[in-house]
Amino acid sequence: MANAAPHIATAPANTQQRYEVRRADLPLSCPLPSMALWNSHPRVYLPVAQEGGEAQCPYCGAHFILVD
């Protein structure tokens, strides 16, 4: 049985100032799991559901909005 290749995050990190996220994306972190971490700030988890559906990253200022 062959091993599955690990998922490697390759999306550029922190390229936008506004991101729409869904409950399926929780727990929410910045940078997002799909983004490469090597060229960004340390990963931080944001309590978007507990903050009324919006949260802002303290490192890069990206604004996240929960849309569902």
HTML snippet that shows the backbone in 3Dmol.js (N, CA, C, O; Angstrom):
<script src="https://3Dmol.org/build/3Dmol-min.js"></script>
<div id="view" style="width:600px;height:400px;position:relative"></div>
<script>
const pdb = `
ATOM      1  N   MET A   1       0.848  -1.176   0.000  1.00  0.00           N
ATOM      2  CA  MET A   1       0.000   0.000   0.000  1.00  0.00           C
ATOM      3  C   MET A   1       0.889   1.232   0.000  1.00  0.00           C
ATOM      4  O   MET A   1       1.779   1.354   0.841  1.00  0.00           O
ATOM      5  N   ALA A   2       0.662   2.126  -0.914  1.00  0.00           N
ATOM      6  CA  ALA A   2       1.473   3.337  -1.031  1.00  0.00           C
ATOM      7  C   ALA A   2       1.014   4.381  -0.025  1.00  0.00           C
ATOM      8  O   ALA A   2      -0.176   4.507   0.264  1.00  0.00           O
ATOM      9  N   ASN A   3       1.979   5.126   0.501  1.00  0.00           N
ATOM     10  CA  ASN A   3       1.656   6.211   1.424  1.00  0.00           C
ATOM     11  C   ASN A   3       1.169   7.415   0.645  1.00  0.00           C
ATOM     12  O   ASN A   3       1.684   7.714  -0.432  1.00  0.00           O
ATOM     13  N   ALA A   4       0.183   8.103   1.183  1.00  0.00           N
ATOM     14  CA  ALA A   4      -0.315   9.319   0.552  1.00  0.00           C
ATOM     15  C   ALA A   4       0.709  10.428   0.764  1.00  0.00           C
ATOM     16  O   ALA A   4       1.319  10.529   1.828  1.00  0.00           O
ATOM     17  N   ALA A   5       0.887  11.242  -0.241  1.00  0.00           N
ATOM     18  CA  ALA A   5       1.822  12.368  -0.132  1.00  0.00           C
ATOM     19  C   ALA A   5       1.255  13.394   0.843  1.00  0.00           C
ATOM     20  O   ALA A   5       0.053  13.661   0.817  1.00  0.00           O
ATOM     21  N   PRO A   6       2.083  13.970   1.693  1.00  0.00           N
ATOM     22  CA  PRO A   6       1.592  14.975   2.634  1.00  0.00           C
ATOM     23  C   PRO A   6       1.170  16.241   1.886  1.00  0.00           C
ATOM     24  O   PRO A   6       1.741  16.588   0.852  1.00  0.00           O
ATOM     25  N   HIS A   7       0.162  16.919   2.428  1.00  0.00           N
ATOM     26  CA  HIS A   7      -0.301  18.173   1.839  1.00  0.00           C
ATOM     27  C   HIS A   7       0.706  19.269   2.196  1.00  0.00           C
ATOM     28  O   HIS A   7       1.045  19.456   3.364  1.00  0.00           O
ATOM     29  N   ILE A   8       1.168  19.972   1.201  1.00  0.00           N
ATOM     30  CA  ILE A   8       2.111  21.062   1.432  1.00  0.00           C
ATOM     31  C   ILE A   8       1.412  22.370   1.112  1.00  0.00           C
ATOM     32  O   ILE A   8       0.934  22.565  -0.005  1.00  0.00           O
ATOM     33  N   ALA A   9       1.349  23.272   2.090  1.00  0.00           N
ATOM     34  CA  ALA A   9       0.712  24.572   1.895  1.00  0.00           C
ATOM     35  C   ALA A   9       1.585  25.415   0.969  1.00  0.00           C
ATOM     36  O   ALA A   9       2.767  25.630   1.237  1.00  0.00           O
ATOM     37  N   THR A  10       0.994  25.881  -0.109  1.00  0.00           N
ATOM     38  CA  THR A  10       1.765  26.637  -1.089  1.00  0.00           C
ATOM     39  C   THR A  10       1.172  28.001  -1.415  1.00  0.00           C
ATOM     40  O   THR A  10       1.812  28.790  -2.111  1.00  0.00           O
ATOM     41  N   ALA A  11      -0.021  28.300  -0.936  1.00  0.00           N
ATOM     42  CA  ALA A  11      -0.634  29.595  -1.234  1.00  0.00           C
ATOM     43  C   ALA A  11       0.182  30.701  -0.578  1.00  0.00           C
ATOM     44  O   ALA A  11       0.688  30.515   0.528  1.00  0.00           O
ATOM     45  N   PRO A  12       0.319  31.843  -1.235  1.00  0.00           N
ATOM     46  CA  PRO A  12       1.038  32.965  -0.618  1.00  0.00           C
ATOM     47  C   PRO A  12       0.328  33.393   0.665  1.00  0.00           C
ATOM     48  O   PRO A  12      -0.901  33.412   0.721  1.00  0.00           O
ATOM     49  N   ALA A  13       1.083  33.727   1.667  1.00  0.00           N
ATOM     50  CA  ALA A  13       0.519  34.114   2.958  1.00  0.00           C
ATOM     51  C   ALA A  13       0.244  35.608   3.017  1.00  0.00           C
ATOM     52  O   ALA A  13       1.000  36.424   2.489  1.00  0.00           O
ATOM     53  N   ASN A  14      -0.852  35.938   3.671  1.00  0.00           N
ATOM     54  CA  ASN A  14      -1.187  37.320   4.005  1.00  0.00           C
ATOM     55  C   ASN A  14      -1.168  38.264   2.806  1.00  0.00           C
ATOM     56  O   ASN A  14      -0.603  39.354   2.887  1.00  0.00           O
ATOM     57  N   THR A  15      -1.774  37.860   1.704  1.00  0.00           N
ATOM     58  CA  THR A  15      -1.790  38.715   0.518  1.00  0.00           C
ATOM     59  C   THR A  15      -3.026  39.596   0.453  1.00  0.00           C
ATOM     60  O   THR A  15      -3.069  40.534  -0.344  1.00  0.00           O
ATOM     61  N   GLN A  16      -4.035  39.316   1.276  1.00  0.00           N
ATOM     62  CA  GLN A  16      -5.254  40.106   1.292  1.00  0.00           C
ATOM     63  C   GLN A  16      -5.447  40.716   2.668  1.00  0.00           C
ATOM     64  O   GLN A  16      -4.861  40.262   3.651  1.00  0.00           O
ATOM     65  N   GLN A  17      -6.271  41.746   2.729  1.00  0.00           N
ATOM     66  CA  GLN A  17      -6.598  42.347   4.022  1.00  0.00           C
ATOM     67  C   GLN A  17      -7.951  41.883   4.544  1.00  0.00           C
ATOM     68  O   GLN A  17      -8.283  42.120   5.705  1.00  0.00           O
ATOM     69  N   ARG A  18      -8.744  41.214   3.680  1.00  0.00           N
ATOM     70  CA  ARG A  18     -10.072  40.748   4.079  1.00  0.00           C
ATOM     71  C   ARG A  18     -10.279  39.328   3.557  1.00  0.00           C
ATOM     72  O   ARG A  18     -10.088  39.049   2.373  1.00  0.00           O
ATOM     73  N   TYR A  19     -10.675  38.440   4.465  1.00  0.00           N
ATOM     74  CA  TYR A  19     -10.924  37.044   4.112  1.00  0.00           C
ATOM     75  C   TYR A  19     -12.307  36.652   4.614  1.00  0.00           C
ATOM     76  O   TYR A  19     -12.667  36.953   5.752  1.00  0.00           O
ATOM     77  N   GLU A  20     -13.083  35.982   3.766  1.00  0.00           N
ATOM     78  CA  GLU A  20     -14.354  35.411   4.189  1.00  0.00           C
ATOM     79  C   GLU A  20     -14.115  33.942   4.517  1.00  0.00           C
ATOM     80  O   GLU A  20     -13.525  33.206   3.726  1.00  0.00           O
ATOM     81  N   VAL A  21     -14.581  33.524   5.691  1.00  0.00           N
ATOM     82  CA  VAL A  21     -14.401  32.140   6.133  1.00  0.00           C
ATOM     83  C   VAL A  21     -15.751  31.549   6.508  1.00  0.00           C
ATOM     84  O   VAL A  21     -16.714  32.274   6.758  1.00  0.00           O
ATOM     85  N   ARG A  22     -15.807  30.237   6.543  1.00  0.00           N
ATOM     86  CA  ARG A  22     -17.038  29.510   6.891  1.00  0.00           C
ATOM     87  C   ARG A  22     -16.805  28.683   8.155  1.00  0.00           C
ATOM     88  O   ARG A  22     -15.666  28.449   8.560  1.00  0.00           O
ATOM     89  N   ARG A  23     -17.889  28.254   8.759  1.00  0.00           N
ATOM     90  CA  ARG A  23     -17.775  27.443   9.982  1.00  0.00           C
ATOM     91  C   ARG A  23     -16.962  26.177   9.743  1.00  0.00           C
ATOM     92  O   ARG A  23     -16.315  25.674  10.662  1.00  0.00           O
ATOM     93  N   ALA A  24     -16.987  25.662   8.530  1.00  0.00           N
ATOM     94  CA  ALA A  24     -16.192  24.475   8.190  1.00  0.00           C
ATOM     95  C   ALA A  24     -14.696  24.773   8.281  1.00  0.00           C
ATOM     96  O   ALA A  24     -13.896  23.843   8.389  1.00  0.00           O
ATOM     97  N   ASP A  25     -14.301  26.039   8.241  1.00  0.00           N
ATOM     98  CA  ASP A  25     -12.895  26.436   8.318  1.00  0.00           C
ATOM     99  C   ASP A  25     -12.399  26.555   9.761  1.00  0.00           C
ATOM    100  O   ASP A  25     -11.203  26.736   9.990  1.00  0.00           O
ATOM    101  N   LEU A  26     -13.309  26.453  10.732  1.00  0.00           N
ATOM    102  CA  LEU A  26     -12.925  26.630  12.136  1.00  0.00           C
ATOM    103  C   LEU A  26     -12.205  25.389  12.636  1.00  0.00           C
ATOM    104  O   LEU A  26     -12.527  24.297  12.167  1.00  0.00           O
ATOM    105  N   PRO A  27     -11.270  25.480  13.541  1.00  0.00           N
ATOM    106  CA  PRO A  27     -10.799  26.702  14.164  1.00  0.00           C
ATOM    107  C   PRO A  27     -10.000  27.551  13.175  1.00  0.00           C
ATOM    108  O   PRO A  27      -9.242  27.030  12.357  1.00  0.00           O
ATOM    109  N   LEU A  28     -10.184  28.842  13.266  1.00  0.00           N
ATOM    110  CA  LEU A  28      -9.581  29.794  12.338  1.00  0.00           C
ATOM    111  C   LEU A  28      -8.187  30.189  12.805  1.00  0.00           C
ATOM    112  O   LEU A  28      -7.978  30.534  13.968  1.00  0.00           O
ATOM    113  N   SER A  29      -7.249  30.130  11.885  1.00  0.00           N
ATOM    114  CA  SER A  29      -5.899  30.591  12.199  1.00  0.00           C
ATOM    115  C   SER A  29      -5.417  31.525  11.105  1.00  0.00           C
ATOM    116  O   SER A  29      -5.859  31.438   9.959  1.00  0.00           O
ATOM    117  N   CYS A  30      -4.521  32.403  11.461  1.00  0.00           N
ATOM    118  CA  CYS A  30      -3.843  33.263  10.499  1.00  0.00           C
ATOM    119  C   CYS A  30      -2.356  33.019  10.693  1.00  0.00           C
ATOM    120  O   CYS A  30      -1.845  33.153  11.805  1.00  0.00           O
ATOM    121  N   PRO A  31      -1.660  32.665   9.627  1.00  0.00           N
ATOM    122  CA  PRO A  31      -2.141  32.410   8.283  1.00  0.00           C
ATOM    123  C   PRO A  31      -3.014  31.164   8.233  1.00  0.00           C
ATOM    124  O   PRO A  31      -2.929  30.286   9.092  1.00  0.00           O
ATOM    125  N   LEU A  32      -3.862  31.109   7.197  1.00  0.00           N
ATOM    126  CA  LEU A  32      -4.750  29.959   6.998  1.00  0.00           C
ATOM    127  C   LEU A  32      -3.920  28.706   6.719  1.00  0.00           C
ATOM    128  O   LEU A  32      -2.788  28.818   6.249  1.00  0.00           O
ATOM    129  N   PRO A  33      -4.451  27.525   6.996  1.00  0.00           N
ATOM    130  CA  PRO A  33      -3.693  26.288   6.770  1.00  0.00           C
ATOM    131  C   PRO A  33      -3.213  26.105   5.328  1.00  0.00           C
ATOM    132  O   PRO A  33      -2.206  25.435   5.100  1.00  0.00           O
ATOM    133  N   SER A  34      -3.906  26.681   4.368  1.00  0.00           N
ATOM    134  CA  SER A  34      -3.499  26.550   2.965  1.00  0.00           C
ATOM    135  C   SER A  34      -2.336  27.455   2.597  1.00  0.00           C
ATOM    136  O   SER A  34      -1.770  27.332   1.511  1.00  0.00           O
ATOM    137  N   MET A  35      -1.976  28.361   3.495  1.00  0.00           N
ATOM    138  CA  MET A  35      -0.905  29.320   3.222  1.00  0.00           C
ATOM    139  C   MET A  35       0.437  28.809   3.730  1.00  0.00           C
ATOM    140  O   MET A  35       0.514  28.143   4.763  1.00  0.00           O
ATOM    141  N   ALA A  36       1.472  29.128   3.000  1.00  0.00           N
ATOM    142  CA  ALA A  36       2.821  28.757   3.424  1.00  0.00           C
ATOM    143  C   ALA A  36       3.190  29.547   4.670  1.00  0.00           C
ATOM    144  O   ALA A  36       3.053  30.771   4.697  1.00  0.00           O
ATOM    145  N   LEU A  37       3.649  28.865   5.682  1.00  0.00           N
ATOM    146  CA  LEU A  37       3.978  29.514   6.947  1.00  0.00           C
ATOM    147  C   LEU A  37       5.391  30.084   6.957  1.00  0.00           C
ATOM    148  O   LEU A  37       5.673  30.992   7.739  1.00  0.00           O
ATOM    149  N   TRP A  38       6.267  29.591   6.131  1.00  0.00           N
ATOM    150  CA  TRP A  38       7.670  29.974   6.184  1.00  0.00           C
ATOM    151  C   TRP A  38       7.898  31.461   5.900  1.00  0.00           C
ATOM    152  O   TRP A  38       8.880  32.028   6.379  1.00  0.00           O
ATOM    153  N   ASN A  39       7.019  32.099   5.138  1.00  0.00           N
ATOM    154  CA  ASN A  39       7.238  33.502   4.802  1.00  0.00           C
ATOM    155  C   ASN A  39       6.193  34.405   5.442  1.00  0.00           C
ATOM    156  O   ASN A  39       5.840  35.443   4.884  1.00  0.00           O
ATOM    157  N   SER A  40       5.706  34.016   6.596  1.00  0.00           N
ATOM    158  CA  SER A  40       4.665  34.768   7.272  1.00  0.00           C
ATOM    159  C   SER A  40       5.012  34.926   8.750  1.00  0.00           C
ATOM    160  O   SER A  40       6.124  34.618   9.181  1.00  0.00           O
ATOM    161  N   HIS A  41       4.050  35.405   9.500  1.00  0.00           N
ATOM    162  CA  HIS A  41       4.222  35.533  10.952  1.00  0.00           C
ATOM    163  C   HIS A  41       3.857  34.215  11.625  1.00  0.00           C
ATOM    164  O   HIS A  41       3.325  33.324  10.962  1.00  0.00           O
ATOM    165  N   PRO A  42       4.123  34.063  12.913  1.00  0.00           N
ATOM    166  CA  PRO A  42       3.734  32.830  13.608  1.00  0.00           C
ATOM    167  C   PRO A  42       2.221  32.612  13.519  1.00  0.00           C
ATOM    168  O   PRO A  42       1.454  33.575  13.500  1.00  0.00           O
ATOM    169  N   ARG A  43       1.802  31.371  13.464  1.00  0.00           N
ATOM    170  CA  ARG A  43       0.369  31.065  13.378  1.00  0.00           C
ATOM    171  C   ARG A  43      -0.313  31.471  14.678  1.00  0.00           C
ATOM    172  O   ARG A  43       0.174  31.174  15.768  1.00  0.00           O
ATOM    173  N   VAL A  44      -1.440  32.149  14.548  1.00  0.00           N
ATOM    174  CA  VAL A  44      -2.231  32.569  15.701  1.00  0.00           C
ATOM    175  C   VAL A  44      -3.679  32.161  15.434  1.00  0.00           C
ATOM    176  O   VAL A  44      -4.177  32.314  14.318  1.00  0.00           O
ATOM    177  N   TYR A  45      -4.345  31.647  16.454  1.00  0.00           N
ATOM    178  CA  TYR A  45      -5.743  31.230  16.317  1.00  0.00           C
ATOM    179  C   TYR A  45      -6.645  32.386  16.734  1.00  0.00           C
ATOM    180  O   TYR A  45      -6.409  33.046  17.745  1.00  0.00           O
ATOM    181  N   LEU A  46      -7.688  32.615  15.927  1.00  0.00           N
ATOM    182  CA  LEU A  46      -8.579  33.765  16.121  1.00  0.00           C
ATOM    183  C   LEU A  46      -9.983  33.283  16.488  1.00  0.00           C
ATOM    184  O   LEU A  46     -10.530  32.416  15.806  1.00  0.00           O
ATOM    185  N   PRO A  47     -10.578  33.832  17.558  1.00  0.00           N
ATOM    186  CA  PRO A  47     -11.907  33.399  18.012  1.00  0.00           C
ATOM    187  C   PRO A  47     -13.028  34.093  17.239  1.00  0.00           C
ATOM    188  O   PRO A  47     -13.824  34.821  17.833  1.00  0.00           O
ATOM    189  N   VAL A  48     -13.101  33.884  15.950  1.00  0.00           N
ATOM    190  CA  VAL A  48     -14.059  34.594  15.104  1.00  0.00           C
ATOM    191  C   VAL A  48     -15.505  34.288  15.496  1.00  0.00           C
ATOM    192  O   VAL A  48     -16.339  35.194  15.473  1.00  0.00           O
ATOM    193  N   ALA A  49     -15.825  33.061  15.851  1.00  0.00           N
ATOM    194  CA  ALA A  49     -17.205  32.710  16.220  1.00  0.00           C
ATOM    195  C   ALA A  49     -17.606  33.368  17.543  1.00  0.00           C
ATOM    196  O   ALA A  49     -18.767  33.736  17.726  1.00  0.00           O
ATOM    197  N   GLN A  50     -16.659  33.516  18.455  1.00  0.00           N
ATOM    198  CA  GLN A  50     -16.944  34.106  19.761  1.00  0.00           C
ATOM    199  C   GLN A  50     -16.920  35.635  19.715  1.00  0.00           C
ATOM    200  O   GLN A  50     -17.386  36.284  20.652  1.00  0.00           O
ATOM    201  N   GLU A  51     -16.394  36.207  18.657  1.00  0.00           N
ATOM    202  CA  GLU A  51     -16.250  37.663  18.547  1.00  0.00           C
ATOM    203  C   GLU A  51     -17.314  38.283  17.648  1.00  0.00           C
ATOM    204  O   GLU A  51     -17.085  39.342  17.064  1.00  0.00           O
ATOM    205  N   GLY A  52     -18.470  37.640  17.528  1.00  0.00           N
ATOM    206  CA  GLY A  52     -19.547  38.209  16.731  1.00  0.00           C
ATOM    207  C   GLY A  52     -19.391  38.021  15.233  1.00  0.00           C
ATOM    208  O   GLY A  52     -20.024  38.729  14.449  1.00  0.00           O
ATOM    209  N   GLY A  53     -18.551  37.072  14.825  1.00  0.00           N
ATOM    210  CA  GLY A  53     -18.413  36.776  13.408  1.00  0.00           C
ATOM    211  C   GLY A  53     -17.316  37.534  12.694  1.00  0.00           C
ATOM    212  O   GLY A  53     -17.181  37.424  11.475  1.00  0.00           O
ATOM    213  N   GLU A  54     -16.531  38.303  13.430  1.00  0.00           N
ATOM    214  CA  GLU A  54     -15.406  39.023  12.827  1.00  0.00           C
ATOM    215  C   GLU A  54     -14.212  38.972  13.767  1.00  0.00           C
ATOM    216  O   GLU A  54     -14.365  38.980  14.989  1.00  0.00           O
ATOM    217  N   ALA A  55     -13.029  38.920  13.184  1.00  0.00           N
ATOM    218  CA  ALA A  55     -11.793  38.927  13.980  1.00  0.00           C
ATOM    219  C   ALA A  55     -10.684  39.540  13.139  1.00  0.00           C
ATOM    220  O   ALA A  55     -10.706  39.480  11.910  1.00  0.00           O
ATOM    221  N   GLN A  56      -9.723  40.127  13.823  1.00  0.00           N
ATOM    222  CA  GLN A  56      -8.582  40.737  13.143  1.00  0.00           C
ATOM    223  C   GLN A  56      -7.287  40.139  13.681  1.00  0.00           C
ATOM    224  O   GLN A  56      -7.114  39.980  14.889  1.00  0.00           O
ATOM    225  N   CYS A  57      -6.382  39.811  12.760  1.00  0.00           N
ATOM    226  CA  CYS A  57      -5.099  39.238  13.151  1.00  0.00           C
ATOM    227  C   CYS A  57      -4.238  40.309  13.817  1.00  0.00           C
ATOM    228  O   CYS A  57      -4.062  41.391  13.257  1.00  0.00           O
ATOM    229  N   PRO A  58      -3.699  40.024  15.004  1.00  0.00           N
ATOM    230  CA  PRO A  58      -2.859  41.013  15.682  1.00  0.00           C
ATOM    231  C   PRO A  58      -1.491  41.202  15.021  1.00  0.00           C
ATOM    232  O   PRO A  58      -0.815  42.196  15.286  1.00  0.00           O
ATOM    233  N   TYR A  59      -1.075  40.270  14.170  1.00  0.00           N
ATOM    234  CA  TYR A  59       0.225  40.378  13.515  1.00  0.00           C
ATOM    235  C   TYR A  59       0.156  41.168  12.217  1.00  0.00           C
ATOM    236  O   TYR A  59       0.885  42.144  12.040  1.00  0.00           O
ATOM    237  N   CYS A  60      -0.722  40.747  11.306  1.00  0.00           N
ATOM    238  CA  CYS A  60      -0.725  41.365   9.965  1.00  0.00           C
ATOM    239  C   CYS A  60      -1.922  42.261   9.726  1.00  0.00           C
ATOM    240  O   CYS A  60      -1.961  42.970   8.720  1.00  0.00           O
ATOM    241  N   GLY A  61      -2.901  42.251  10.617  1.00  0.00           N
ATOM    242  CA  GLY A  61      -4.072  43.114  10.471  1.00  0.00           C
ATOM    243  C   GLY A  61      -5.141  42.568   9.536  1.00  0.00           C
ATOM    244  O   GLY A  61      -6.125  43.257   9.267  1.00  0.00           O
ATOM    245  N   ALA A  62      -4.973  41.344   9.032  1.00  0.00           N
ATOM    246  CA  ALA A  62      -5.992  40.770   8.147  1.00  0.00           C
ATOM    247  C   ALA A  62      -7.312  40.656   8.902  1.00  0.00           C
ATOM    248  O   ALA A  62      -7.347  40.278  10.073  1.00  0.00           O
ATOM    249  N   HIS A  63      -8.380  40.986   8.216  1.00  0.00           N
ATOM    250  CA  HIS A  63      -9.722  40.984   8.809  1.00  0.00           C
ATOM    251  C   HIS A  63     -10.471  39.757   8.290  1.00  0.00           C
ATOM    252  O   HIS A  63     -10.575  39.549   7.082  1.00  0.00           O
ATOM    253  N   PHE A  64     -10.986  38.951   9.209  1.00  0.00           N
ATOM    254  CA  PHE A  64     -11.700  37.721   8.863  1.00  0.00           C
ATOM    255  C   PHE A  64     -13.172  37.877   9.209  1.00  0.00           C
ATOM    256  O   PHE A  64     -13.521  38.353  10.289  1.00  0.00           O
ATOM    257  N   ILE A  65     -14.040  37.469   8.272  1.00  0.00           N
ATOM    258  CA  ILE A  65     -15.484  37.583   8.462  1.00  0.00           C
ATOM    259  C   ILE A  65     -16.098  36.193   8.279  1.00  0.00           C
ATOM    260  O   ILE A  65     -15.872  35.527   7.269  1.00  0.00           O
ATOM    261  N   LEU A  66     -16.872  35.774   9.273  1.00  0.00           N
ATOM    262  CA  LEU A  66     -17.581  34.504   9.227  1.00  0.00           C
ATOM    263  C   LEU A  66     -18.866  34.713   8.424  1.00  0.00           C
ATOM    264  O   LEU A  66     -19.724  35.501   8.820  1.00  0.00           O
ATOM    265  N   VAL A  67     -18.999  34.008   7.296  1.00  0.00           N
ATOM    266  CA  VAL A  67     -20.119  34.272   6.386  1.00  0.00           C
ATOM    267  C   VAL A  67     -21.250  33.268   6.491  1.00  0.00           C
ATOM    268  O   VAL A  67     -22.235  33.411   5.767  1.00  0.00           O
ATOM    269  N   ASP A  68     -21.170  32.262   7.347  1.00  0.00           N
ATOM    270  CA  ASP A  68     -22.313  31.346   7.517  1.00  0.00           C
ATOM    271  C   ASP A  68     -22.501  30.947   8.955  1.00  0.00           C
ATOM    272  O   ASP A  68     -23.415  30.183   9.269  1.00  0.00           O
TER     273      ASP A  68
END
`;
const viewer = $3Dmol.createViewer("view");
viewer.addModel(pdb, "pdb");
viewer.setStyle({}, {cartoon: {color: "spectrum"}});
viewer.zoomTo();
viewer.render();
</script>
